[in-house]
Amino acid sequence: MRHVALDWSQVLAYNLPPQLGKATDSRAAAFEARHGRLVQVELEALPPDVLREMYSDALADYWSEDVYRAVRDQEEQDRRAL
């Protein structure tokens, strides 16, 4: 698993509005102990094109257009055979 979004550097870079965290959440104390404060930022606060680019960039390390085409072509051949 690879963390892509949302980290504090992205919150700062995109000037996203932090909200007060939910103190009633069972994970609140551990979060505050680890990060020094209880805040939350909605992932949806990122513009969709920025989020799409973050994920596309992260997937690029694992994506092969050649393999994709080969699998797609094989699936088409299998579909025709059925």
Number of C-alpha atoms within 10 A of each C-alpha: 3 6 8 13 14 15 11 12 10 12 18 11 8 13 11 16 12 15 11 10 15 12 12 8 9 9 10 16 15 11 15 14 10 10 10 10 13 18 16 12 17 12 14 10 14 18 10 11 8 11 17 12 11 14 13 13 13 14 13 10 8 7 12 11 9 9 10 11 11 12 12 12 12 12 12 11 11 10 9 8 7 5
